[in-house]
Amino acid sequence: MGGVTLVVVAGTTETAAIDGISAAGADPDLRVHTPSADLEIVASGRPGPGSPVPVSPGGCPTPAVVTRAVRELLGPESLPAAFVDAGLGAPTAAATRGVGAAPGGDVRDPEPVPGAATVFERARSLAPALAAGSGDDAGGDGATELLVAETIPGGTTTALGVLTALGERAAVSSSLPANPIERKRRVVAEGLDASGLDPGGAAGDPIEAVRLAGDPVLAAVAGLLVGCADAGIDVTLAGGTQLAAAAALARHAGVDRRLPLATTSLVADDPTADLPALAGDLNLALAAADPGFAEGDHPALAAYARGEAKEGVGMGGALALADRARVTDAAVRDRIAAVTDRLLAERRASDGSGDAEPGGSTPTDGGDRR
């Protein structure tokens, strides 16, 4: 795979508890576990004993399933993964690197990420170590490219906050089929007012933008991007509008190098997200993968095709790597279905509730992740 290491930056924000912003399960207490479980699924193919399976009541699995499916098809040794704790709200069984991050506050608070500067700088200094492969699951022979991804429920709203604070195009996607963009804009406006910040008021000051309008994952990803630029490490952003917001932070920090953005067609084709225009504004090389979810007959694939989980946990980047390795779309779809069924069957068995139906769904934490 040309020395690619997947780096998933995971955290939480109280923004996810705002009504109508994220549908990652009806209970905000369970929603906090989603990023922790995502890391476990990418790492080992199953969540830890204390983690819920992130699958929506409608049967849409977390995008971590797609990333895990690609890792299995390529062979985990061909796509090693490293994980960064940027404010996890629940323990995870996956081995992580810390950057001094606490869970993020509500974007409507005056200062939702008070430790933004510390998180940014620690992530910046971590980039060379991640590329060198020093970590439990980070590719011992070193990497020539980092594929940087995120997982944080509520993250498109905080991404919108950062873009607005920087004075960039104020548009983001959503895992919901119908993007509640106007609701998100009202939330962000309320937060900027509480912070005493005008739209564009943090232009040229990315740490201030995150501190007053963002989340700790954005601080960490931006720091990694700057650290990669400092060290001459190639990096691809594996995600949609949240990773574009992180790229905007890096641009405002002075990074002017080429930055590829690998996402899904579900995000790239979302007119409410306006991602092609945002990518153009930020000089990002946009690529969109389409594995033909609508051509599958599994409920999980149908849920993705409806736009219930358009991106996250490196989904678009993983699909791009599968295409680079000449893995067929049909093989990807089949493995996604198999990973989903395996997760649900194992959780049903561990709960003592009987065998899961093939292609069935369990109403646990999950759903809209953003």
Helices and strands as residue ranges (DSSP letters): E 4-10, G 14-17, H 28-31, H 34-44, H 64-74, G 76-78, E 81-85, E 97-98, H 116-132, E 145-151, H 155-166, H 181-195, H 206-213, H 216-231, E 234-238, H 241-252, E 259-264, H 265-268, H 275-281, E 284-289, G 293-295, H 299-305, H 315-324, H 329-351
